[in-house]
Amino acid sequence: MNILTALLVKHGIGHAVVCPGSRNAPIVHNLNECPSITCYPVTDERSAGFYALGMVQALGEPVAVCVTSGTALLNLAPAVAEAYYQHRPLVVVSADRPQQWIDQLDGQTLPQPDALGRFVRKAVTLPEVDAANPEQSWYCNRLVNEALLERHAPVHINVPISEPLFEFSVPALPEERKIELTEADTSDITLAHVCRMFLKSKRPMLIAGQPMNRHLDEAVMLVENDESYVPDLVLCCGDSIVSKRAKHYLRRAKETWAVNRTGEVNDTFMNLTQVIQGDVEVVADLVRFNLEQQPHPFVTKWQAVLQQVARQAEAYEPDYSQMAAVKLLEQQLPDDAVVHYANSTAIRLANIFGRHAVFCNRGVNGIEGSLSTAAGYSVAAPLSPLTSHLSPPTSHLSPPTSHLSPLTSHLPLVFCVIGDLSFFYDQNALWNQNLQGNFRILLLNNGRGGIFNMLKGLEQSPACDRYVAARHHTTAEGICLQNDVYYQRATTMQEMRQGIDLLLSGHFSRPMVLEVVTDAAEDERVFRDYYHRLRVTRRT
């Protein structure tokens, strides 16, 4: 509750209506001890809610109303509903019993999270923070910031409190991180401020989230033990970052400013201080333009590492493996190709060898639906203004006559690179008569979830192969046959090269699958060899 109180102060909450009760007594104590917060006691919770609403109307700023646990919270519902339709920032703070005592016939307990339903714009339940667990403190801080950033509707902050309740031993509030929000579309003034602060920083870094930031994982691996590469300001434009290593590394930065279209608090690096609601591409392009006009030594330093990794990736010639298949495909894809990657190993290989804008379901990062998403894109591609001008290259190989079509030569090609578990999980994506010959699939099949080979320690479990990595001996040939999909199989480097040539150039009336069958242990060896050579090159 000390984190909550400190952030109420930082977010400018100067008035609090407080109701009697034992469970909320520690919160009321804190509010009363803050010189910047004036407390107003009201016994009836229903009246207290409207009392606070009237103060919001008069002051034009958020006002808190604090109640104890149980039905006390429910009595605020009429005032909260009224505030919702008036677009007033009423901040409901409710004390709660610990979760383990809900529905156990303990006094004044009922399920309080989300008790106010859709009449609050944001509802959070805070963790009971263990001082020995800094991640809990960060989580609590983030939740309170998320709630208090909402200035146009009521919010609900639910605070479970365990006994003892009445130990007031902390002499001062902690210094808590406040997250700021710049709302609405980014104005010229805001853009100029962002660029100015970026260029003024000693160690600024511009990170592009989804679609992807290529070679970031390898670059971080090379410099993660050198503190001179740790940024002080990270400007994060976009959504998910694929690399777990990079995410952990960037948590060492001093602060992050995030740009997104919705104004959401996405605190991936655990050091967010500013959310800028606006067009991600506009902000990123403006920063890049300013860097071209005024190069920054820290940015240049990082660019040198990224360029070194890019040269190494270009020079690396993997043996027959999934890595070799992706590199070969990417080397030959036309510049205007539309490429979808599935999650896990596939998207990580795209981070190394990708040369195009990449589509990937990184919102939740699940393996399900990757094939269906790409298939849906291929159906709509002829209608899209982004792809309607594209046409595939001229064929120099001859697929079976029954799959040839004069129509597909005018359709934009859509590729999907996908692993075996993702493919077989989503095989019904091919059970669809809307699909045409512009849909091309590179299936990477090593008989298991290959990503699990890379998780340190998992190999010690007897359950790893069969139960975790789902080892199997399935192929896609029968699936393709039943769905009238042209099928090609590769088990050697020569067959893979021929298959990729056909995948890129054939004109088909139905989709095509090239299944590249590899050995999981060899895939792992090649992957590790690539990273090993990077380290050796860096040292020399």
Protein Blocks (a to p, Z undefined) as FASTA:
>chain_A
ZZmmmmmmmnopabdcddedfklmmmmmmmmmpmkbccdddfblmlmmmmmmmmmmmnop
acdddddehjllmmmmmmmmmmmmnopacddddddddfklgonlpahiacfehklmmmbf
bdcddddddfklmklmmmmmmmmmmmmmpccbccdddddddddfklcfbfbdcddddddd
dehjddfklmmmmmmmmmmpmbdcdddddfbdghklmmmmmmmmpmklpcfbdcdedjdd
fblmlmmmmmmpmbdcdddfkopacdfnopafbdcdddfklmmmmmmmmmmmmccfklmm
mmmmmmmmmmmmmmpccdddfklmmmmmmmmpcfkbccdddehjlmmmmmmmocbdcddd
fknopaghklmmmmmmmmmmmmpmklmmgccdddfbdcdfklgcfklmmpccddddddfk
lmmmmmmmmmcckbcfkbccddddehiafklmmmghjlmpmklmmmmnopafbdfklmmm
mnopacdddfbfklmmmmmmmmmmmccfbdcdddddddfklmmmmmmmmmmmmmmmmmZZ
